[in-house]
Amino acid sequence: MRPTQVQGCSGCPASSNGNNILKESSADRRICGLRLFAHPTDKPRSHKGLGGADMASFGHVCDFRGSQTLQSARFLRHPLTRIVRPIPRHYTMDLTELNISQIRNALAAKQVSAEEICQEHLKRIGERDSEVRAYLTVTAERALAQARKVDRLVTEGRPLPALAGVPVAIKDAIVTRGVRTTCASKILENYVSPYDATAVERLESAGGVILGKTNCDEFAMGSSTENSAFFPTRNPVEPSRVPGGSSGGSAAAVAAHLATIALGSDTGGSIRQPAAYCGVAGMMGSYGRVSRYGLVAFASSLDHIGPFARSVADLACVLGVIAGRDPLDSTSVDVPVRDYGAALDGDVRGLKVGIPREYFEGLSSETGANIQKAVDLLARLGCEVHSISLPHTAFAIGCYYIIATAEASSNLARYDGVRYGFRSEDHKNGLREMYKKTRDAGFGAEVKRRIMLGTYVLSSGYYDAYYRKAQQVRSLIARDFLEAFDEVDVIVTPTSPFPAFKLGERVDDPLQMYLADIYTVNASLAGIPGISVPCGRTATKPCLPVGMQILARHFDEARLLQVAHAFEKAGGFAIA
């Protein structure tokens, strides 16, 4: 056979003019984990020899010695184990532990380079991601190229942008130019976007270094990341548990120090719930605060893009970069973006904190105990605690799953095998059969379930009984929050009624899975901002993270971050 060209090995010592021409046998293809071409004119094909993940865009992942073949190349547990060159150890800091401010300071002081920070994160991905499985695609070449741009700014003495050299992970439901965007679905398994999402573009313009695309529930439909068509992600805190969903890969990447920050999407809690389960901070801004352009649509009136981080200050920094009006998204709002970092240290004494009675019904005892300690801590910081009522809370789950599935059934109609994505070749009786076979093979069980439910509630004779009624209930839920914010400044609730559950525990019971979002869907329906921050761990082993949710009125993200930051500084993240 003709020799194989390994895509993206321009840094390999066996490379010639950026191309690595090596011999291989058919058996070697199963282990290489690379995107291979049998010849430069052949079509690319994905190889899944390592854990089922397509290793496209992994960049320089080989360590060949001269004319060694793929068969004799030494791959460790994960192909990225060999991605980095040795780093000169002229510093002692652990680069994967740094926050945004520390990275900027280290770069400005020339203690370390952005390329070294990037390489260290890629090395850690190679060492740990075979267990966590946070990433679907790692974009090593793109990351290293961006890191070198940042290093040139340092060398030239130019001002560093807000996220200079900061390693970023992107949920695989947010498009990235020239890189696969699969939505963790077979139907988009080989789709490569021709453009960047606005949020991605703004991150890179601010110096962010995108390491790759993270796993998620298929089309962001799920609460555990078990609905991915490729593999489930594991919780870095306790690998037998789920990381939450649908943005579980992004939360796990930040928790496992496989990225400093990450972007996820939140439709009914898909940032806040996995943040709680993985023990990190995650934020959803007001609807319209961050552009949705480039976010693959699930439910258009509910979808948000938002950040994950290990500190509130990092969340504030990222939100300040990605927020703001975007002419490419008609739902983005022209409301001034505040300096969220400057607002963090404001005084919280005298702020009124509302505790909704309805959110503490059906709460697990350990979660409830931690939330009560958190409320007591806020009181000691000078906040005034008030009991409030949000009377339509009980209707939120039913309302959400009618509206979200209705919008999903409409949005996912575009995946028909005609314009892009997977097309079934097993059809002999015309176009209609091709549609059926394509959607049957391309969509997973949960996506099919939601399409069917959404189509039903929008059908003739049921629209008024279900969809219209759900929209009316949505208005009542939004009014509950408006009236509550006439009395209080922020609202504090649990993020989830229970900590992370075991992998496989709820996958066969959709209703129980849906209840994981019972405390998060209300804010999504109302369009208000919400943040989940760590709130200690459960007292009994395996001592799982607990999350506390803070909500604020529309476009008052600064107040939200201020309260969360005060809670963090007072030791609330490790409350016991």
Buried (B, 14 or more C-beta within 10 A) or exposed (E): EEEBBBBBBBBBEBBEEEBBBBBBEEEBBEBBBBBBBBEEEEEEEBBEBBBEBBBBBBBBBBBBEEEBBBEEBEBEBBBBBBBBEEBEEEEEEEBBEBBBBBBBEBBEEEEBBBBBBBBBBBBBBBBBBBEBBBBBBBBBBBBBBBBBBBBEBBEEEEEBBBBBBBBBBBBBBBBBBEBBBBBBBBBBBBBBBEBBBBBBBBBBEBBBBBBBBBBBBBBBBBBBBBBBBBBBBBBBBBEEBBBBBBBBBBBBBBBBBBBBBBBBBBBBBBBBBBBBBBBBBBBBBBBBBBBBBBBBBBBBBBBBBBBBBBBBBBBBBBBBBBBBBBEEBEEBBEBEBBEBBEBBEBEBEEBBBBBBEBBBEEBBEBBBBBBEBBBEBBEEBEBBBBEBEBBBBEBBBBBBBBBBBBBBBBBBEEBBBEEBBBBBEEBEEEEEEBBBBBBEBBBBEBBBBBBEBBBBBBEEEEEEEBBEBBBEBBEEBBBBBEEBBEEBBBBBBBBBBBBBBEBEBBBEEBEEBBBBBBBBBBBBBBBBBBBBBBBBBBEEEEBBBBBBBBBBBBBBBBBBBBBBBBBBBBEBBEBE
